[in-house]
Amino acid sequence: MSKEIELLNAMQRFETRIALDPIGVGPNILKNVIARDAKLFYYLSRISSSMTYIGGPKVVFNVEYQNTEVSRNDIFLVSSGDEVQSVLCQHIGNYKTRLVLLAKTGVDVSAEYEKFSVVSAPFYPNYVGTKIISGKFSISPLPYYDFSFDYRIGKVKLAMMERETDAAVERIAEQMFLPGMSDETKAFLAHNYLAYTIEYTLKENISNLEKSYMQSAYGALIKRKCVCQGYAEAFKRLMDHAGIPCDIVCGRIKGASDYHAWNIIKLNGERDNYHIDATWDSAGSRVSHTYFGLKDSDLEGDRTWNREFNAICNSSKSLLLEGRRGIMRFKPQLIAKGVDTKIFGY
């Protein structure tokens, strides 16, 4: 075993006094060891070396460590923005509570986290937020970013909710999405179903479990009470089942401080993209289509959203007209399947 590997293994075990035979210990041994495992930068507090001749000549490394409570599996060296996005999604998707990123030169982790918050965070309704501590240790050339993630509920309960939601999506799709039906018609039916069957509910002072319901597809499809996030999550789940590309947009209503969520669907190879907001079409006794199949120019008067991270919607085709045509064609089969005629949208 080389002296570099011997020293590396000892430091990975957090040994504080590491004595090596001087033969093979070069002047760059520490540099070479850390080059093999950059994660050590986060653990090392101080390191020094000296010679001893007690019991024979030895090079002795005296090492002090920090942050040893953090698992190596939660520390990542990132060299690009894409890696930051991937690790964040991976950790939050698996409900990890801690993540440390060591960033190479040129990687703006703070900017990538802001991008994640806009683009990807809406896909994780159980995710509440993040606390970030950043800095740079004197022994390390790499800055660190220490993330602590908060969630509303645990994995067991969430798994139960996912099973029930998946079953509901399967049931709704089987009833409404018929063979030969166009994507436009499926999107129209999904929008109408959610706008008709869900009660928009905004409650304060409720439990974490209820908050997770309100902001998830589970609240929309099982409890049938939710906020905008639930509508958008449920619409995406139905579109995913139908094989229709669909994104969740996290933006704001102009003049309001709170975020608002809606969807963009992408049709015909993403040549025809449309905004759909089932939340704002659900008010009243009848399903509205004011916010169904809109272009960017239709929304920019009362909405703000990050244009850089979302598809451009400027199709000249009428999604509403195509959806209504499909309903007329499939009306007998839908009635035979037990679909409420109020979901037809006229």
N, C-alpha and C positions, 0 to 999 in steps of 0.2 A: 504494500500500500504506500502511495506517495505521501510525502509530508503534507502537501496541500489537502489531500483527501482526509488524512488523519486529523488535521486541524479543523477542517470543515465539519466533519462528523462530531467532533467534540463541542464545537460552538453551537451546532444544531441541537445538541443535548443540553445546552446552557451550562456547560462546565465552566467554572470560574478560574481554575488553575490548570493549565494545559502544558505539560512538559514534553518536549520532543527532543530526540537525538539531533544534534546540530548538523549531522551529515545530511545534505539534501534540503536544508532550510535556507532558501535564497532570500535576498533582500526584498523581493516583491511578493513574498508569500501571502501577506495579508491582502494586498491588492488582488492577487490572483484568486484567493479564496472567496472574496466578496463578489468578484466577477462571476464566479460559479453560482452564487446564491445572493442576489440583491436583496432578498427579504431580510437578510441579516442587518441591513441598515436600520430597520425599524426596531430591532431588538438590542442593538449595541449602544451602550451608554458611554463606556470608556474601555480602552484596551492599551496595554503596555507590554513590553517584553524585556527580558533581562537574561543574563547567563548565570547559571549556578553550576558548581562543581561538586556538590554534595552527592556522593554515590555515583560519580561520573559526570562528565559534562552534559548539560541540558540547556536548551533554550526554553524559557518559561514564559508563557503568555498569561497575564493576569487580566481577566475579562469581567466587566460589570455589565449587567443586562437590565433592560426595561421592557415594559409592555408584554411580559411573558404570559399574561393571561389570555392574550389574543392568539387564536389558532393560526397556524401557518396556512391553513386552507382558506382563511379569510383575508390574506394579504396577496395583492397582485401587483406586478410590475407592468405598467401600461405604456405603450409607445405610440399610440394613435387615439384619435377621438372615437373611432369605431370600437376599439377595445374597451374604452370607458363605457360606452353605451351597452356593449354586450355583457360586461361584468355586472353592471347595475341591474340589467334585466334578469340576468341569471340569479343574482342574490335575492332580489325582491320577489321574483317568481317562485323561489324556494323558501321564502319567509325567513331568510337569514336576518339576524339583528345587528350584525357588525360586519364592516368591510373597511379595509385599509388599502388605498391605492398609492403606490410609489410611482411618480410620473417622470418620464424621461423629458429632456429638453424639448420644448415646442408643443407639449400637450397641455391645453388649457382645461383642466379638470372642472373648474368652476363653471366655465361656459358649457361644457358637455353635460354637466348636471342640470343646468337650466334648460338645455335642449331636451334632456330626458324628461324633465318635469312637464314640458309642453307636449311632447310627442308620445312618450311611452307610459308615463304614470297613469293616464286614464284607463289603461288596460288592467290595472291592479286595484280593484275597488276596495280590497281589504287593507291596502297600504294607506297610512295616514300621513306620514311625513318623515323628514330626515333632519338630524342634527349633524353638523359637519364641523370638525376641528381640523385646521390645517396648520402646517408649520414646516420647519426644517431643522433637523438635529445637527449639532456641530460636527459630528463624526461622519455625516452623510452629505453627498452632493445632490441627493434627490429630495425634492419636497414630498411630504406625505399629506394625505387627505383621509381623515378618520371619520367614517360614516356610521351613525347609529340609526337604525330603521325602526319605526313604530307601526304596529298593526292593530286592527280593531279586534279581531278574534283569532283563535288558534287554528292549527291545521286540521284537527279532527272535525270540528264544526264546519269549517270551510269545505272539506271534502264531502260532507253530507249535503251541503248547499249546492255544490257543483253537480252531484249526482241528480238531485231533484231538478236543477235547472236544465241539465242535458236532456233529461226525460221530457220536460215541458217543451223544449225546442223541437225534439223529435216528434212529439205529438202534434204540435201546431203545424210544423212543416208537412207532415204526412197528410194533414187535413186540407191545407191551403195550397201547397205547391204541387201542381199537377203536371204529369208528363206533357211535354210540348209547350208548356207555359213559358213566356218570355221572361227575361230578367226584369224588364220594366214592370211587368205585371206582378211578379213576386215582390219587388220592392214596394209597389203600391199597396198590396195586401198587407205586408208586414207593417208598414207605416200606419195603415188604417186600423189594424188589429191593436197595436199598442196605443194609439190615440184614443180608441174607443173603450178598451178594457181596463186601462190604468187610471188610477186617481192620483193626481199630483199631490204629494204630501210633503210639507216642510215642517218638521217638528224640532223644537228646541228641548234641551234637558232630557234627552233620551239616552238609553244605554248604548254601549259600544256595539252590541249585537244588533240593535235596531238601526244604528247608523249604517252598519254594513248592509243591512237589508235595503235601506233607503237609497243607497248609492250603488246598487248592483243589479244585475239581470235577475237575481233571485227575488229581489223586491218587486221588480216589474212583472215577472212571469209567474211567481208563486204567490206572493203576498198581494200583488196588483196594486201596490202603493209604493211610490218612490219619487225621487227628485230627478232632475235632468240626466244625471249620470246613469241612473238605472234605465231610463228610456234608451239612451245611446248604447249602453252595454247590451241590452236586449235586442235592439235592432241589429247591431253588429253580429250577435250570435246567430240570429236568423239568416242574415246574409251569408255568414260563413258556412252555414249548413247548406245554403243554396249554391255555394261556390261563386258568389258575387264579391269581388274585392270591395272592402268597406273599411273606412278609417273612422276613428273617433276624433273629433275636433275639440280642443279645449281652448275656448276663447272667452270673450266678455261681451256683455251688452253695453253699448256706449252709455256712459254716465253712471254705470254700476261698478262696484269694486269686486264683487264676487265673480268667480268663474262660471261659465255656462258651457254645457257639453251638447254637441249635436253630431251628425254624421256626414261623411262624404262617401258616395258610392261611385264606382268606376266601371263603366260599361263599354262594350265594343272595343276591347283591348286598350282601355283607358283613354279612348278618344273622346268619349262623352262622360263627363264627370258632373255630379250634382250634389248640392247641399240638401240635406233632409233633416228637419227638426220636428220629431214627433211630439216632443214636450209642448211646444208652442202651438201645435195643431190639436191638442187634446182638450182645450178649454171649451166649455159649452156642451149642449146635449147632442150636437152633431159633429162628426169628424170634419175638421177644416183641412184645406190643402194650401193654405197661404204660404207655408214653409216647406213645401214638397217640390223637389226638383228645381232648385234655384241656382242661378249663376252667381259668381263672385259679386258682380255689379248689383245684383238684387239685394245682397246682404250688407254691403259695405256701408249703407246708410245708417244701420243701427247695430252693427256688430264689429268687433275687432278680433282678429286671430292672426297667428303667425303664418304669413303667406309662404315663407321660405320652406317650412316643414310640411305643408299640406298641398294636395293636388290642386291645380288650377281648374276652376269650373267655369267654362265659357261655351258650353254646347248650345247650338241653335235649335236642337230638337226639343220638343215638349215631352218631358217625362210623364207629366200628368195625363196628357192626351193618350200616350201609348199605354199607360196603365189602365185607363178607362176602357180603351178598346179591348184589352185583354180580358177585363171583367165581363164585358158583353159576350165575348166568345165562350168563356168558361162558366158563365153563370149557372147553367143547368147542372153541370158536374159539381160545382161548389155547393149549391143548395142540396144536392143529393148527399154530399159529404157532411152536411150539418152545419155549414158555415153561416153564421148570422148575417142576414142580408144588410144589416146596418154597417157591416165591415166593407161592403162593396163601395161605399163612399159617395153615394148619390141619393 
